[in-house]
């Protein structure tokens, strides 16, 4: 999940850097970040399902919190990416 988040954030960085200079690159990078977040969402659900197999209560709680925070960051990535797409559309 962390790797997917890192890749999505790199795409957000590219999208923001391209604003005002290259609308196609900005939109493509933002769309790529959204796609990566969807993959993160699938990884989140798979991870949450795997938690049912973990016997240790403390580990289960810690992982659940980590997964939840990664999911929240992913939602923020989508919010920023959608703002980038909106900015490109408004600029046109």
PyMOL Python script that loads the backbone (N, CA, C, O; Angstrom):
from pymol import cmd

cmd.read_pdbstr("""\
ATOM      1  N   UNK A   1       0.822  -1.185   0.000  1.00  0.00           N
ATOM      2  CA  UNK A   1       0.000   0.000   0.000  1.00  0.00           C
ATOM      3  C   UNK A   1       0.870   1.255   0.000  1.00  0.00           C
ATOM      4  O   UNK A   1       0.555   2.243  -0.664  1.00  0.00           O
ATOM      5  N   UNK A   2       1.957   1.203   0.746  1.00  0.00           N
ATOM      6  CA  UNK A   2       2.848   2.366   0.810  1.00  0.00           C
ATOM      7  C   UNK A   2       3.475   2.642  -0.556  1.00  0.00           C
ATOM      8  O   UNK A   2       3.647   3.796  -0.948  1.00  0.00           O
ATOM      9  N   UNK A   3       3.811   1.580  -1.268  1.00  0.00           N
ATOM     10  CA  UNK A   3       4.399   1.746  -2.595  1.00  0.00           C
ATOM     11  C   UNK A   3       3.403   2.383  -3.564  1.00  0.00           C
ATOM     12  O   UNK A   3       3.768   3.256  -4.351  1.00  0.00           O
ATOM     13  N   UNK A   4       2.154   1.946  -3.503  1.00  0.00           N
ATOM     14  CA  UNK A   4       1.118   2.538  -4.353  1.00  0.00           C
ATOM     15  C   UNK A   4       0.902   4.009  -4.010  1.00  0.00           C
ATOM     16  O   UNK A   4       0.721   4.841  -4.898  1.00  0.00           O
ATOM     17  N   UNK A   5       0.922   4.321  -2.720  1.00  0.00           N
ATOM     18  CA  UNK A   5       0.786   5.719  -2.299  1.00  0.00           C
ATOM     19  C   UNK A   5       1.943   6.568  -2.806  1.00  0.00           C
ATOM     20  O   UNK A   5       1.745   7.686  -3.281  1.00  0.00           O
ATOM     21  N   UNK A   6       3.152   6.028  -2.700  1.00  0.00           N
ATOM     22  CA  UNK A   6       4.330   6.773  -3.163  1.00  0.00           C
ATOM     23  C   UNK A   6       4.233   7.048  -4.659  1.00  0.00           C
ATOM     24  O   UNK A   6       4.527   8.155  -5.111  1.00  0.00           O
ATOM     25  N   UNK A   7       3.821   6.040  -5.428  1.00  0.00           N
ATOM     26  CA  UNK A   7       3.669   6.227  -6.879  1.00  0.00           C
ATOM     27  C   UNK A   7       2.582   7.264  -7.182  1.00  0.00           C
ATOM     28  O   UNK A   7       2.751   8.106  -8.063  1.00  0.00           O
ATOM     29  N   UNK A   8       1.476   7.199  -6.454  1.00  0.00           N
ATOM     30  CA  UNK A   8       0.395   8.155  -6.671  1.00  0.00           C
ATOM     31  C   UNK A   8       0.849   9.574  -6.346  1.00  0.00           C
ATOM     32  O   UNK A   8       0.507  10.518  -7.058  1.00  0.00           O
ATOM     33  N   UNK A   9       1.612   9.723  -5.281  1.00  0.00           N
ATOM     34  CA  UNK A   9       2.107  11.054  -4.916  1.00  0.00           C
ATOM     35  C   UNK A   9       3.098  11.597  -5.932  1.00  0.00           C
ATOM     36  O   UNK A   9       3.136  12.802  -6.183  1.00  0.00           O
ATOM     37  N   UNK A  10       3.901  10.714  -6.518  1.00  0.00           N
ATOM     38  CA  UNK A  10       4.795  11.164  -7.596  1.00  0.00           C
ATOM     39  C   UNK A  10       3.979  11.668  -8.785  1.00  0.00           C
ATOM     40  O   UNK A  10       4.350  12.654  -9.421  1.00  0.00           O
ATOM     41  N   UNK A  11       2.876  10.996  -9.082  1.00  0.00           N
ATOM     42  CA  UNK A  11       2.012  11.446 -10.181  1.00  0.00           C
ATOM     43  C   UNK A  11       1.367  12.796  -9.844  1.00  0.00           C
ATOM     44  O   UNK A  11       1.243  13.665 -10.708  1.00  0.00           O
ATOM     45  N   UNK A  12       0.963  12.960  -8.596  1.00  0.00           N
ATOM     46  CA  UNK A  12       0.400  14.251  -8.169  1.00  0.00           C
ATOM     47  C   UNK A  12       1.445  15.349  -8.323  1.00  0.00           C
ATOM     48  O   UNK A  12       1.133  16.449  -8.780  1.00  0.00           O
ATOM     49  N   UNK A  13       2.671  15.055  -7.946  1.00  0.00           N
ATOM     50  CA  UNK A  13       3.763  16.024  -8.084  1.00  0.00           C
ATOM     51  C   UNK A  13       3.934  16.426  -9.548  1.00  0.00           C
ATOM     52  O   UNK A  13       4.073  17.608  -9.861  1.00  0.00           O
ATOM     53  N   UNK A  14       3.922  15.445 -10.435  1.00  0.00           N
ATOM     54  CA  UNK A  14       4.041  15.716 -11.869  1.00  0.00           C
ATOM     55  C   UNK A  14       2.857  16.548 -12.359  1.00  0.00           C
ATOM     56  O   UNK A  14       3.026  17.490 -13.133  1.00  0.00           O
ATOM     57  N   UNK A  15       1.659  16.190 -11.901  1.00  0.00           N
ATOM     58  CA  UNK A  15       0.454  16.903 -12.332  1.00  0.00           C
ATOM     59  C   UNK A  15       0.504  18.365 -11.911  1.00  0.00           C
ATOM     60  O   UNK A  15       0.203  19.259 -12.703  1.00  0.00           O
ATOM     61  N   UNK A  16       0.881  18.600 -10.675  1.00  0.00           N
ATOM     62  CA  UNK A  16       0.937  19.983 -10.173  1.00  0.00           C
ATOM     63  C   UNK A  16       2.039  20.768 -10.878  1.00  0.00           C
ATOM     64  O   UNK A  16       1.855  21.940 -11.205  1.00  0.00           O
ATOM     65  N   UNK A  17       3.175  20.130 -11.112  1.00  0.00           N
ATOM     66  CA  UNK A  17       4.278  20.805 -11.797  1.00  0.00           C
ATOM     67  C   UNK A  17       3.912  21.151 -13.239  1.00  0.00           C
ATOM     68  O   UNK A  17       4.449  22.103 -13.804  1.00  0.00           O
ATOM     69  N   UNK A  18       3.002  20.381 -13.834  1.00  0.00           N
ATOM     70  CA  UNK A  18       2.619  20.604 -15.230  1.00  0.00           C
ATOM     71  C   UNK A  18       1.492  21.614 -15.399  1.00  0.00           C
ATOM     72  O   UNK A  18       1.208  22.050 -16.515  1.00  0.00           O
ATOM     73  N   UNK A  19       0.856  21.982 -14.307  1.00  0.00           N
ATOM     74  CA  UNK A  19      -0.239  22.950 -14.412  1.00  0.00           C
ATOM     75  C   UNK A  19       0.256  24.248 -15.043  1.00  0.00           C
ATOM     76  O   UNK A  19       1.310  24.768 -14.678  1.00  0.00           O
ATOM     77  N   UNK A  20      -0.506  24.751 -15.975  1.00  0.00           N
ATOM     78  CA  UNK A  20      -0.151  26.002 -16.626  1.00  0.00           C
ATOM     79  C   UNK A  20       0.826  25.852 -17.763  1.00  0.00           C
ATOM     80  O   UNK A  20       0.931  26.743 -18.606  1.00  0.00           O
ATOM     81  N   UNK A  21       1.551  24.741 -17.810  1.00  0.00           N
ATOM     82  CA  UNK A  21       2.536  24.539 -18.865  1.00  0.00           C
ATOM     83  C   UNK A  21       2.091  23.467 -19.859  1.00  0.00           C
ATOM     84  O   UNK A  21       2.203  23.658 -21.070  1.00  0.00           O
ATOM     85  N   UNK A  22       1.593  22.357 -19.358  1.00  0.00           N
ATOM     86  CA  UNK A  22       1.217  21.235 -20.213  1.00  0.00           C
ATOM     87  C   UNK A  22      -0.033  20.577 -19.638  1.00  0.00           C
ATOM     88  O   UNK A  22       0.048  19.722 -18.756  1.00  0.00           O
ATOM     89  N   UNK A  23      -1.170  20.983 -20.144  1.00  0.00           N
ATOM     90  CA  UNK A  23      -2.448  20.495 -19.617  1.00  0.00           C
ATOM     91  C   UNK A  23      -2.613  18.996 -19.800  1.00  0.00           C
ATOM     92  O   UNK A  23      -3.154  18.324 -18.923  1.00  0.00           O
ATOM     93  N   UNK A  24      -2.155  18.462 -20.930  1.00  0.00           N
ATOM     94  CA  UNK A  24      -2.295  17.025 -21.181  1.00  0.00           C
ATOM     95  C   UNK A  24      -1.503  16.200 -20.173  1.00  0.00           C
ATOM     96  O   UNK A  24      -1.991  15.189 -19.667  1.00  0.00           O
ATOM     97  N   UNK A  25      -0.286  16.633 -19.888  1.00  0.00           N
ATOM     98  CA  UNK A  25       0.548  15.930 -18.907  1.00  0.00           C
ATOM     99  C   UNK A  25      -0.064  16.017 -17.521  1.00  0.00           C
ATOM    100  O   UNK A  25      -0.072  15.037 -16.776  1.00  0.00           O
ATOM    101  N   UNK A  26      -0.577  17.192 -17.177  1.00  0.00           N
ATOM    102  CA  UNK A  26      -1.192  17.370 -15.860  1.00  0.00           C
ATOM    103  C   UNK A  26      -2.399  16.452 -15.705  1.00  0.00           C
ATOM    104  O   UNK A  26      -2.552  15.791 -14.678  1.00  0.00           O
ATOM    105  N   UNK A  27      -3.255  16.411 -16.722  1.00  0.00           N
ATOM    106  CA  UNK A  27      -4.444  15.565 -16.664  1.00  0.00           C
ATOM    107  C   UNK A  27      -4.071  14.090 -16.646  1.00  0.00           C
ATOM    108  O   UNK A  27      -4.642  13.311 -15.883  1.00  0.00           O
ATOM    109  N   UNK A  28      -3.135  13.715 -17.467  1.00  0.00           N
ATOM    110  CA  UNK A  28      -2.702  12.312 -17.526  1.00  0.00           C
ATOM    111  C   UNK A  28      -2.104  11.865 -16.190  1.00  0.00           C
ATOM    112  O   UNK A  28      -2.386  10.762 -15.722  1.00  0.00           O
ATOM    113  N   UNK A  29      -1.295  12.702 -15.589  1.00  0.00           N
ATOM    114  CA  UNK A  29      -0.693  12.363 -14.302  1.00  0.00           C
ATOM    115  C   UNK A  29      -1.750  12.281 -13.207  1.00  0.00           C
ATOM    116  O   UNK A  29      -1.693  11.394 -12.355  1.00  0.00           O
ATOM    117  N   UNK A  30      -2.710  13.193 -13.223  1.00  0.00           N
ATOM    118  CA  UNK A  30      -3.793  13.162 -12.234  1.00  0.00           C
ATOM    119  C   UNK A  30      -4.642  11.908 -12.405  1.00  0.00           C
ATOM    120  O   UNK A  30      -5.013  11.267 -11.422  1.00  0.00           O
ATOM    121  N   UNK A  31      -4.946  11.560 -13.641  1.00  0.00           N
ATOM    122  CA  UNK A  31      -5.706  10.336 -13.900  1.00  0.00           C
ATOM    123  C   UNK A  31      -4.930   9.101 -13.444  1.00  0.00           C
ATOM    124  O   UNK A  31      -5.511   8.155 -12.911  1.00  0.00           O
ATOM    125  N   UNK A  32      -3.627   9.116 -13.656  1.00  0.00           N
ATOM    126  CA  UNK A  32      -2.792   8.010 -13.198  1.00  0.00           C
ATOM    127  C   UNK A  32      -2.799   7.873 -11.687  1.00  0.00           C
ATOM    128  O   UNK A  32      -2.798   6.762 -11.158  1.00  0.00           O
ATOM    129  N   UNK A  33      -2.806   9.006 -10.991  1.00  0.00           N
ATOM    130  CA  UNK A  33      -2.865   8.983  -9.520  1.00  0.00           C
ATOM    131  C   UNK A  33      -4.191   8.393  -9.051  1.00  0.00           C
ATOM    132  O   UNK A  33      -4.227   7.633  -8.084  1.00  0.00           O
ATOM    133  N   UNK A  34      -5.265   8.738  -9.725  1.00  0.00           N
ATOM    134  CA  UNK A  34      -6.576   8.191  -9.363  1.00  0.00           C
ATOM    135  C   UNK A  34      -6.606   6.685  -9.603  1.00  0.00           C
ATOM    136  O   UNK A  34      -7.147   5.936  -8.789  1.00  0.00           O
ATOM    137  N   UNK A  35      -6.035   6.245 -10.701  1.00  0.00           N
ATOM    138  CA  UNK A  35      -5.968   4.810 -10.993  1.00  0.00           C
ATOM    139  C   UNK A  35      -5.179   4.070  -9.916  1.00  0.00           C
ATOM    140  O   UNK A  35      -5.580   2.995  -9.470  1.00  0.00           O
ATOM    141  N   UNK A  36      -4.071   4.647  -9.508  1.00  0.00           N
ATOM    142  CA  UNK A  36      -3.274   4.025  -8.448  1.00  0.00           C
ATOM    143  C   UNK A  36      -4.032   3.980  -7.133  1.00  0.00           C
ATOM    144  O   UNK A  36      -3.884   3.027  -6.368  1.00  0.00           O
ATOM    145  N   UNK A  37      -4.836   4.988  -6.860  1.00  0.00           N
ATOM    146  CA  UNK A  37      -5.623   4.976  -5.635  1.00  0.00           C
ATOM    147  C   UNK A  37      -6.661   3.870  -5.681  1.00  0.00           C
ATOM    148  O   UNK A  37      -6.957   3.261  -4.652  1.00  0.00           O
ATOM    149  N   UNK A  38      -7.213   3.602  -6.836  1.00  0.00           N
ATOM    150  CA  UNK A  38      -8.180   2.495  -6.959  1.00  0.00           C
ATOM    151  C   UNK A  38      -7.490   1.163  -6.666  1.00  0.00           C
ATOM    152  O   UNK A  38      -8.070   0.284  -6.029  1.00  0.00           O
ATOM    153  N   UNK A  39      -6.261   1.021  -7.129  1.00  0.00           N
ATOM    154  CA  UNK A  39      -5.495  -0.189  -6.796  1.00  0.00           C
ATOM    155  C   UNK A  39      -5.210  -0.251  -5.304  1.00  0.00           C
ATOM    156  O   UNK A  39      -5.242  -1.328  -4.708  1.00  0.00           O
ATOM    157  N   UNK A  40      -4.933   0.890  -4.701  1.00  0.00           N
ATOM    158  CA  UNK A  40      -4.715   0.960  -3.264  1.00  0.00           C
ATOM    159  C   UNK A  40      -5.972   0.525  -2.515  1.00  0.00           C
ATOM    160  O   UNK A  40      -5.893  -0.169  -1.501  1.00  0.00           O
ATOM    161  N   UNK A  41      -7.113   0.934  -3.016  1.00  0.00           N
ATOM    162  CA  UNK A  41      -8.384   0.561  -2.402  1.00  0.00           C
ATOM    163  C   UNK A  41      -8.570  -0.960  -2.403  1.00  0.00           C
ATOM    164  O   UNK A  41      -9.032  -1.538  -1.419  1.00  0.00           O
ATOM    165  N   UNK A  42      -8.207  -1.595  -3.514  1.00  0.00           N
ATOM    166  CA  UNK A  42      -8.297  -3.061  -3.589  1.00  0.00           C
ATOM    167  C   UNK A  42      -7.318  -3.708  -2.608  1.00  0.00           C
ATOM    168  O   UNK A  42      -7.648  -4.699  -1.957  1.00  0.00           O
ATOM    169  N   UNK A  43      -6.127  -3.147  -2.509  1.00  0.00           N
ATOM    170  CA  UNK A  43      -5.132  -3.675  -1.562  1.00  0.00           C
ATOM    171  C   UNK A  43      -5.631  -3.500  -0.124  1.00  0.00           C
ATOM    172  O   UNK A  43      -5.403  -4.363   0.724  1.00  0.00           O
ATOM    173  N   UNK A  44      -6.299  -2.403   0.141  1.00  0.00           N
ATOM    174  CA  UNK A  44      -6.863  -2.144   1.470  1.00  0.00           C
ATOM    175  C   UNK A  44      -7.870  -3.232   1.842  1.00  0.00           C
ATOM    176  O   UNK A  44      -7.804  -3.810   2.927  1.00  0.00           O
ATOM    177  N   UNK A  45      -8.793  -3.500   0.935  1.00  0.00           N
ATOM    178  CA  UNK A  45      -9.809  -4.511   1.231  1.00  0.00           C
ATOM    179  C   UNK A  45      -9.192  -5.896   1.391  1.00  0.00           C
ATOM    180  O   UNK A  45      -9.616  -6.670   2.251  1.00  0.00           O
ATOM    181  N   UNK A  46      -8.208  -6.208   0.580  1.00  0.00           N
ATOM    182  CA  UNK A  46      -7.524  -7.495   0.718  1.00  0.00           C
ATOM    183  C   UNK A  46      -6.791  -7.579   2.055  1.00  0.00           C
ATOM    184  O   UNK A  46      -6.814  -8.614   2.721  1.00  0.00           O
ATOM    185  N   UNK A  47      -6.148  -6.490   2.438  1.00  0.00           N
ATOM    186  CA  UNK A  47      -5.438  -6.451   3.716  1.00  0.00           C
ATOM    187  C   UNK A  47      -6.383  -6.584   4.891  1.00  0.00           C
ATOM    188  O   UNK A  47      -6.090  -7.287   5.858  1.00  0.00           O
ATOM    189  N   UNK A  48      -7.516  -5.907   4.806  1.00  0.00           N
ATOM    190  CA  UNK A  48      -8.495  -6.003   5.889  1.00  0.00           C
ATOM    191  C   UNK A  48      -9.035  -7.423   5.999  1.00  0.00           C
ATOM    192  O   UNK A  48      -9.258  -7.916   7.105  1.00  0.00           O
ATOM    193  N   UNK A  49      -9.245  -8.082   4.871  1.00  0.00           N
ATOM    194  CA  UNK A  49      -9.713  -9.466   4.901  1.00  0.00           C
ATOM    195  C   UNK A  49      -8.654 -10.382   5.517  1.00  0.00           C
ATOM    196  O   UNK A  49      -8.988 -11.300   6.266  1.00  0.00           O
ATOM    197  N   UNK A  50      -7.391 -10.136   5.209  1.00  0.00           N
ATOM    198  CA  UNK A  50      -6.305 -10.943   5.770  1.00  0.00           C
ATOM    199  C   UNK A  50      -6.172 -10.768   7.277  1.00  0.00           C
ATOM    200  O   UNK A  50      -5.653 -11.652   7.958  1.00  0.00           O
ATOM    201  N   UNK A  51      -6.630  -9.649   7.800  1.00  0.00           N
ATOM    202  CA  UNK A  51      -6.550  -9.419   9.243  1.00  0.00           C
ATOM    203  C   UNK A  51      -7.340 -10.456  10.040  1.00  0.00           C
ATOM    204  O   UNK A  51      -7.046 -10.714  11.207  1.00  0.00           O
ATOM    205  N   UNK A  52      -8.332 -11.039   9.403  1.00  0.00           N
ATOM    206  CA  UNK A  52      -9.145 -12.040  10.104  1.00  0.00           C
ATOM    207  C   UNK A  52      -8.333 -13.284  10.471  1.00  0.00           C
ATOM    208  O   UNK A  52      -8.709 -14.037  11.369  1.00  0.00           O
ATOM    209  N   UNK A  53      -7.224 -13.488   9.774  1.00  0.00           N
ATOM    210  CA  UNK A  53      -6.379 -14.660  10.033  1.00  0.00           C
ATOM    211  C   UNK A  53      -5.321 -14.421  11.108  1.00  0.00           C
ATOM    212  O   UNK A  53      -4.662 -15.362  11.552  1.00  0.00           O
ATOM    213  N   UNK A  54      -5.158 -13.180  11.524  1.00  0.00           N
ATOM    214  CA  UNK A  54      -4.119 -12.853  12.508  1.00  0.00           C
ATOM    215  C   UNK A  54      -4.682 -13.075  13.910  1.00  0.00           C
ATOM    216  O   UNK A  54      -5.717 -12.521  14.282  1.00  0.00           O
ATOM    217  N   UNK A  55      -3.979 -13.893  14.668  1.00  0.00           N
ATOM    218  CA  UNK A  55      -4.432 -14.244  16.023  1.00  0.00           C
ATOM    219  C   UNK A  55      -4.142 -13.141  17.047  1.00  0.00           C
ATOM    220  O   UNK A  55      -4.959 -12.876  17.930  1.00  0.00           O
ATOM    221  N   UNK A  56      -2.978 -12.502  16.922  1.00  0.00           N
ATOM    222  CA  UNK A  56      -2.547 -11.507  17.908  1.00  0.00           C
ATOM    223  C   UNK A  56      -3.402 -10.237  17.801  1.00  0.00           C
ATOM    224  O   UNK A  56      -3.385  -9.552  16.778  1.00  0.00           O
ATOM    225  N   UNK A  57      -4.132  -9.939  18.845  1.00  0.00           N
ATOM    226  CA  UNK A  57      -5.043  -8.799  18.858  1.00  0.00           C
ATOM    227  C   UNK A  57      -4.315  -7.481  18.641  1.00  0.00           C
ATOM    228  O   UNK A  57      -4.787  -6.642  17.873  1.00  0.00           O
ATOM    229  N   UNK A  58      -3.181  -7.278  19.296  1.00  0.00           N
ATOM    230  CA  UNK A  58      -2.445  -6.019  19.168  1.00  0.00           C
ATOM    231  C   UNK A  58      -1.937  -5.809  17.745  1.00  0.00           C
ATOM    232  O   UNK A  58      -2.002  -4.702  17.211  1.00  0.00           O
ATOM    233  N   UNK A  59      -1.439  -6.866  17.145  1.00  0.00           N
ATOM    234  CA  UNK A  59      -0.962  -6.749  15.759  1.00  0.00           C
ATOM    235  C   UNK A  59      -2.131  -6.449  14.818  1.00  0.00           C
ATOM    236  O   UNK A  59      -2.002  -5.634  13.904  1.00  0.00           O
ATOM    237  N   UNK A  60      -3.252  -7.099  15.042  1.00  0.00           N
ATOM    238  CA  UNK A  60      -4.435  -6.880  14.211  1.00  0.00           C
ATOM    239  C   UNK A  60      -4.888  -5.422  14.305  1.00  0.00           C
ATOM    240  O   UNK A  60      -5.220  -4.807  13.291  1.00  0.00           O
ATOM    241  N   UNK A  61      -4.901  -4.876  15.507  1.00  0.00           N
ATOM    242  CA  UNK A  61      -5.315  -3.481  15.703  1.00  0.00           C
ATOM    243  C   UNK A  61      -4.319  -2.529  15.048  1.00  0.00           C
ATOM    244  O   UNK A  61      -4.723  -1.563  14.401  1.00  0.00           O
ATOM    245  N   UNK A  62      -3.032  -2.789  15.206  1.00  0.00           N
ATOM    246  CA  UNK A  62      -1.999  -1.922  14.626  1.00  0.00           C
ATOM    247  C   UNK A  62      -2.081  -1.918  13.102  1.00  0.00           C
ATOM    248  O   UNK A  62      -2.002  -0.866  12.468  1.00  0.00           O
ATOM    249  N   UNK A  63      -2.238  -3.099  12.529  1.00  0.00           N
ATOM    250  CA  UNK A  63      -2.337  -3.164  11.066  1.00  0.00           C
ATOM    251  C   UNK A  63      -3.602  -2.493  10.559  1.00  0.00           C
ATOM    252  O   UNK A  63      -3.583  -1.801   9.541  1.00  0.00           O
ATOM    253  N   UNK A  64      -4.698  -2.698  11.270  1.00  0.00           N
ATOM    254  CA  UNK A  64      -5.945  -2.070  10.854  1.00  0.00           C
ATOM    255  C   UNK A  64      -5.785  -0.552  10.821  1.00  0.00           C
ATOM    256  O   UNK A  64      -6.254   0.105   9.891  1.00  0.00           O
ATOM    257  N   UNK A  65      -5.128   0.000  11.828  1.00  0.00           N
ATOM    258  CA  UNK A  65      -4.908   1.448  11.875  1.00  0.00           C
ATOM    259  C   UNK A  65      -4.007   1.910  10.727  1.00  0.00           C
ATOM    260  O   UNK A  65      -4.266   2.940  10.106  1.00  0.00           O
ATOM    261  N   UNK A  66      -2.963   1.155  10.452  1.00  0.00           N
ATOM    262  CA  UNK A  66      -2.071   1.484   9.340  1.00  0.00           C
ATOM    263  C   UNK A  66      -2.823   1.444   8.009  1.00  0.00           C
ATOM    264  O   UNK A  66      -2.689   2.350   7.185  1.00  0.00           O
ATOM    265  N   UNK A  67      -3.603   0.402   7.808  1.00  0.00           N
ATOM    266  CA  UNK A  67      -4.386   0.294   6.569  1.00  0.00           C
ATOM    267  C   UNK A  67      -5.380   1.448   6.457  1.00  0.00           C
ATOM    268  O   UNK A  67      -5.563   2.013   5.379  1.00  0.00           O
ATOM    269  N   UNK A  68      -6.018   1.791   7.568  1.00  0.00           N
ATOM    270  CA  UNK A  68      -7.002   2.874   7.562  1.00  0.00           C
ATOM    271  C   UNK A  68      -6.343   4.201   7.189  1.00  0.00           C
ATOM    272  O   UNK A  68      -6.899   4.982   6.416  1.00  0.00           O
ATOM    273  N   UNK A  69      -5.178   4.445   7.732  1.00  0.00           N
ATOM    274  CA  UNK A  69      -4.477   5.711   7.424  1.00  0.00           C
ATOM    275  C   UNK A  69      -4.026   5.758   5.971  1.00  0.00           C
ATOM    276  O   UNK A  69      -4.103   6.805   5.328  1.00  0.00           O
ATOM    277  N   UNK A  70      -3.558   4.631   5.455  1.00  0.00           N
ATOM    278  CA  UNK A  70      -3.185   4.582   4.034  1.00  0.00           C
ATOM    279  C   UNK A  70      -4.406   4.855   3.163  1.00  0.00           C
ATOM    280  O   UNK A  70      -4.311   5.561   2.159  1.00  0.00           O
ATOM    281  N   UNK A  71      -5.535   4.306   3.541  1.00  0.00           N
ATOM    282  CA  UNK A  71      -6.768   4.527   2.796  1.00  0.00           C
ATOM    283  C   UNK A  71      -7.160   6.008   2.818  1.00  0.00           C
ATOM    284  O   UNK A  71      -7.578   6.555   1.798  1.00  0.00           O
ATOM    285  N   UNK A  72      -7.026   6.651   3.971  1.00  0.00           N
ATOM    286  CA  UNK A  72      -7.340   8.078   4.068  1.00  0.00           C
ATOM    287  C   UNK A  72      -6.412   8.909   3.189  1.00  0.00           C
ATOM    288  O   UNK A  72      -6.849   9.857   2.536  1.00  0.00           O
ATOM    289  N   UNK A  73      -5.139   8.553   3.176  1.00  0.00           N
ATOM    290  CA  UNK A  73      -4.197   9.270   2.311  1.00  0.00           C
ATOM    291  C   UNK A  73      -4.579   9.082   0.841  1.00  0.00           C
ATOM    292  O   UNK A  73      -4.479  10.011   0.040  1.00  0.00           O
ATOM    293  N   UNK A  74      -5.012   7.881   0.504  1.00  0.00           N
ATOM    294  CA  UNK A  74      -5.449   7.619  -0.863  1.00  0.00           C
ATOM    295  C   UNK A  74      -6.635   8.487  -1.256  1.00  0.00           C
ATOM    296  O   UNK A  74      -6.697   8.987  -2.379  1.00  0.00           O
ATOM    297  N   UNK A  75      -7.567   8.668  -0.343  1.00  0.00           N
ATOM    298  CA  UNK A  75      -8.715   9.535  -0.613  1.00  0.00           C
ATOM    299  C   UNK A  75      -8.275  10.980  -0.833  1.00  0.00           C
ATOM    300  O   UNK A  75      -8.848  11.692  -1.658  1.00  0.00           O
ATOM    301  N   UNK A  76      -7.268  11.404  -0.100  1.00  0.00           N
ATOM    302  CA  UNK A  76      -6.735  12.757  -0.274  1.00  0.00           C
ATOM    303  C   UNK A  76      -6.064  12.899  -1.633  1.00  0.00           C
ATOM    304  O   UNK A  76      -6.168  13.941  -2.279  1.00  0.00           O
ATOM    305  N   UNK A  77      -5.376  11.847  -2.063  1.00  0.00           N
ATOM    306  CA  UNK A  77      -4.758  11.850  -3.393  1.00  0.00           C
ATOM    307  C   UNK A  77      -5.824  12.075  -4.458  1.00  0.00           C
ATOM    308  O   UNK A  77      -5.623  12.867  -5.380  1.00  0.00           O
ATOM    309  N   UNK A  78      -6.951  11.389  -4.339  1.00  0.00           N
ATOM    310  CA  UNK A  78      -8.043  11.556  -5.312  1.00  0.00           C
ATOM    311  C   UNK A  78      -8.572  12.987  -5.269  1.00  0.00           C
ATOM    312  O   UNK A  78      -8.829  13.578  -6.317  1.00  0.00           O
ATOM    313  N   UNK A  79      -8.737  13.546  -4.089  1.00  0.00           N
ATOM    314  CA  UNK A  79      -9.214  14.926  -3.971  1.00  0.00           C
ATOM    315  C   UNK A  79      -8.284  15.898  -4.692  1.00  0.00           C
ATOM    316  O   UNK A  79      -8.746  16.779  -5.418  1.00  0.00           O
ATOM    317  N   UNK A  80      -6.989  15.742  -4.494  1.00  0.00           N
ATOM    318  CA  UNK A  80      -6.017  16.634  -5.129  1.00  0.00           C
ATOM    319  C   UNK A  80      -6.013  16.414  -6.639  1.00  0.00           C
ATOM    320  O   UNK A  80      -5.978  17.375  -7.407  1.00  0.00           O
ATOM    321  N   UNK A  81      -6.049  15.160  -7.065  1.00  0.00           N
ATOM    322  CA  UNK A  81      -6.046  14.861  -8.499  1.00  0.00           C
ATOM    323  C   UNK A  81      -7.279  15.452  -9.181  1.00  0.00           C
ATOM    324  O   UNK A  81      -7.184  16.004 -10.277  1.00  0.00           O
ATOM    325  N   UNK A  82      -8.418  15.337  -8.537  1.00  0.00           N
ATOM    326  CA  UNK A  82      -9.631  15.923  -9.112  1.00  0.00           C
ATOM    327  C   UNK A  82      -9.535  17.443  -9.186  1.00  0.00           C
ATOM    328  O   UNK A  82     -10.054  18.052 -10.122  1.00  0.00           O
ATOM    329  N   UNK A  83      -8.881  18.054  -8.215  1.00  0.00           N
ATOM    330  CA  UNK A  83      -8.674  19.507  -8.254  1.00  0.00           C
ATOM    331  C   UNK A  83      -7.777  19.899  -9.420  1.00  0.00           C
ATOM    332  O   UNK A  83      -7.996  20.923 -10.068  1.00  0.00           O
ATOM    333  N   UNK A  84      -6.768  19.077  -9.681  1.00  0.00           N
ATOM    334  CA  UNK A  84      -5.874  19.346 -10.809  1.00  0.00           C
ATOM    335  C   UNK A  84      -6.664  19.280 -12.114  1.00  0.00           C
ATOM    336  O   UNK A  84      -6.536  20.162 -12.963  1.00  0.00           O
ATOM    337  N   UNK A  85      -7.476  18.244 -12.276  1.00  0.00           N
ATOM    338  CA  UNK A  85      -8.277  18.110 -13.485  1.00  0.00           C
ATOM    339  C   UNK A  85      -9.232  19.297 -13.619  1.00  0.00           C
ATOM    340  O   UNK A  85      -9.407  19.829 -14.715  1.00  0.00           O
ATOM    341  N   UNK A  86      -9.842  19.711 -12.527  1.00  0.00           N
ATOM    342  CA  UNK A  86     -10.726  20.877 -12.536  1.00  0.00           C
ATOM    343  C   UNK A  86      -9.971  22.135 -12.954  1.00  0.00           C
ATOM    344  O   UNK A  86     -10.481  22.938 -13.736  1.00  0.00           O
ATOM    345  N   UNK A  87      -8.756  22.306 -12.433  1.00  0.00           N
ATOM    346  CA  UNK A  87      -7.959  23.481 -12.778  1.00  0.00           C
ATOM    347  C   UNK A  87      -7.613  23.483 -14.261  1.00  0.00           C
ATOM    348  O   UNK A  87      -7.626  24.532 -14.905  1.00  0.00           O
ATOM    349  N   UNK A  88      -7.307  22.314 -14.797  1.00  0.00           N
ATOM    350  CA  UNK A  88      -6.993  22.228 -16.231  1.00  0.00           C
ATOM    351  C   UNK A  88      -8.230  22.582 -17.043  1.00  0.00           C
ATOM    352  O   UNK A  88      -8.142  23.327 -18.019  1.00  0.00           O
ATOM    353  N   UNK A  89      -9.372  22.055 -16.648  1.00  0.00           N
ATOM    354  CA  UNK A  89     -10.611  22.337 -17.390  1.00  0.00           C
ATOM    355  C   UNK A  89     -10.956  23.822 -17.308  1.00  0.00           C
ATOM    356  O   UNK A  89     -11.379  24.413 -18.302  1.00  0.00           O
ATOM    357  N   UNK A  90     -10.785  24.418 -16.158  1.00  0.00           N
ATOM    358  CA  UNK A  90     -11.099  25.826 -15.972  1.00  0.00           C
ATOM    359  C   UNK A  90     -10.151  26.710 -16.785  1.00  0.00           C
ATOM    360  O   UNK A  90     -10.537  27.770 -17.277  1.00  0.00           O
ATOM    361  N   UNK A  91      -8.915  26.257 -16.914  1.00  0.00           N
ATOM    362  CA  UNK A  91      -7.903  26.993 -17.640  1.00  0.00           C
ATOM    363  C   UNK A  91      -8.193  27.019 -19.148  1.00  0.00           C
ATOM    364  O   UNK A  91      -7.816  27.966 -19.838  1.00  0.00           O
ATOM    365  N   UNK A  92      -8.862  25.978 -19.651  1.00  0.00           N
ATOM    366  CA  UNK A  92      -9.106  25.858 -21.088  1.00  0.00           C
ATOM    367  C   UNK A  92     -10.077  26.868 -21.602  1.00  0.00           C
ATOM    368  O   UNK A  92     -10.376  26.884 -22.796  1.00  0.00           O
TER     369      UNK A  92
END
""", "prot")
cmd.dss("prot")
cmd.show_as("cartoon", "prot")
cmd.util.cbc("prot")
cmd.orient("prot")
